[in-house]
Amino acid sequence: MGLLLITRFTIQEAFHRWLLLAMLVLNILLLAVFALMLNSAYSIQLANAPNHSDPQLFLLEFDIIISILSVWAAYLLSGALTIVLSINMVSGEMEANTFSVVVSKPLRRAEIIFGKWLGYALILTIYTAMLFFTFLGLIYWRTGYFPENALPALGMIEISTLVLLALTTLGSTIFPTLVNGAIAIMLFIGAPLASFVQLITASQGQTTQNITTFVNLVIPTDALWHGASYYLVPSFVFSLVQERGLLFSLNTPFTSIQPIAPALFAWAILYCIALPVGGAVRFQRRDL
Amino acid sequence: MQLNSKSATNQEPVGPPVYSKGEPSRSPSPAKSGDSRLPAVEIQGLRKVYRQIIAVDDVSLVTYRGEAFGFLGPNGAGKSTVVKILTGLVAPTKGTVRVLGQPINHIESRRRVGYLPEFPSFHRWFKARDFLEFHGRLYGLRGAVLEKRITEVLEMVGLSGREHQKLGTFSKGMLQRIGLAQALINKPDLVILDELVSGLDPVGQRDMRDLLRELREEGTSIFLNSHLLADVEAICDRVAIINQGRILKVGAPAELFDKRRVFEVRVSHVTEELLLRLKAVALSIEAQEDDPSSLQVEVQRDEQAADIADIVYACGARLYTLAPRRLSLEQIFFDTIDALKPGN
């Protein structure tokens, strides 16, 4: 029961902070700009389509690219909000000395950590889903295209959000807020390095593969993004590109030609669970 | 005020012996209920080391149910560390601590404890009523019981009418009051207060002391951390003096603070004869350097004030002031420390 009280408190607090409101307003503006640009760009595509040998395929290519880019934007925005919203989850309370009267109450410290984690997880997953479907909804409204595997793609991005939240949860029980934020930002931004390394891996052998694996183990967000991008490409496109011997062209730092490896997916799930548990254990032993 | 009424049975003292290193403890006020000899706080061999800094060193004491216990010491003496250990915020390095008969991590016993930290800091976006509702719910209170209790504690701390005001707009004194309100929301059996009146104006200080006295009279156990002599004297049945992480003395305030009867005497003129005759009845006489007509006269009994007045009159001087002088906390510390030195 204490856990749910802390969850409710966390959600209330998030809505009382200007940060969430500012992000929502900026997102609305961003989506409005996106809708205008999409409308304009698609009009140009429609005008140019008859000039191509296969107008349908030409328009589909645009639809897929714009879907991937917009979902990538949702992934980045969601990651950014996760970091700024949760970096002070515990450290901020300790720095402000607001925890004394809460921790001394009849509830376990783990309930505080998991309650806060749950509160942020609810906010962030709902935010991510709203952003995801708004982007794809706008694309559908203008182009009539909607990815056939949108839900698995959303699942990957949601797990990526939870991975980042797990990282900030653990970090905020160990480090001061600024240090925790710096670590989370560096890892989140640095994670795509694995993708670049992966591009080279095919020709460079085991060492680079090991580096990629290591980066993905430390922060599996980018691997999950690639998993999401795989689901944003219709399956028949893979067959089509493969027939033409151009499959490698879909293997970019932003897209993937294969789903996330099951072992890596399992690791990401474990990551989402183990790090908050580690945070709870750390917080249990910490003097306030 | 509606607080838990404590049962009034006459029990013999139970629980562990008094571990006080200083003077033997005095029984709590007879006004307390019959379970007053049950321990409220039991600390034995408590030690806390932060890295290499010893904050608390081998502290042992027992406070009893219904007793108001003062923990007195200068800044940095280790008082707050002990309180944080009692409230589960800090883990002890060594030793055992029991609160209301249970280990400090016992959830159910925490339901019966209220805590107000030093310099309380709360989430500023909370409105007073919502803040108390949140803390009441953490104690397991719900519905009409909680609503009623919120109204009661707001009234008790003088914040009625401020229910819908955000804590961010509260003054320091009001934050202290709302902090005390959250500590009382569960009708606690034991209230732990870390520096009661910091941030309060004189009226607020008086109100809070009155409130604590009222709680004490109703049988609530109080553990008051303070560096203010006036706080503990006004409220507490017993006091422990702590310095540099160690308890120096435990006893009733009167025993600790009134051992020496020193009178401040100011007369029209000090003569040799006056000094000679005063020396005959006094334990010591000190002249004030900055005021040649003032003397500090130490005597054995309060009644000897009359002797001093007679002597002044007999020597032909006029008596302007004859007032008992209370020792400052600093003097008590120095006296206590001096008394513990070898050879004293």
Chai-1 contact restraints between the chains, C-beta under 6 A:
chainA,res_idxA,chainB,res_idxB,connection_type,confidence,min_distance_angstrom,max_distance_angstrom,comment,restraint_id
A,L5,B,R137,contact,1.0,0.0,6.0,A-B,restraint_1
A,H16,B,W125,contact,1.0,0.0,6.0,A-B,restraint_2
A,A96,B,S121,contact,1.0,0.0,6.0,A-B,restraint_3
A,N97,B,S121,contact,1.0,0.0,6.0,A-B,restraint_4
A,T98,B,S121,contact,1.0,0.0,6.0,A-B,restraint_5
A,T98,B,H123,contact,1.0,0.0,6.0,A-B,restraint_6
A,S100,B,P117,contact,1.0,0.0,6.0,A-B,restraint_7
A,V103,B,L89,contact,1.0,0.0,6.0,A-B,restraint_8
A,S104,B,T87,contact,1.0,0.0,6.0,A-B,restraint_9
A,S104,B,G88,contact,1.0,0.0,6.0,A-B,restraint_10
A,S104,B,Y115,contact,1.0,0.0,6.0,A-B,restraint_11
A,K105,B,L138,contact,1.0,0.0,6.0,A-B,restraint_12
A,P106,B,I107,contact,1.0,0.0,6.0,A-B,restraint_13
A,P106,B,R110,contact,1.0,0.0,6.0,A-B,restraint_14
A,P106,B,R111,contact,1.0,0.0,6.0,A-B,restraint_15
A,D287,B,V90,contact,1.0,0.0,6.0,A-B,restraint_16
A,L288,B,L89,contact,1.0,0.0,6.0,A-B,restraint_17
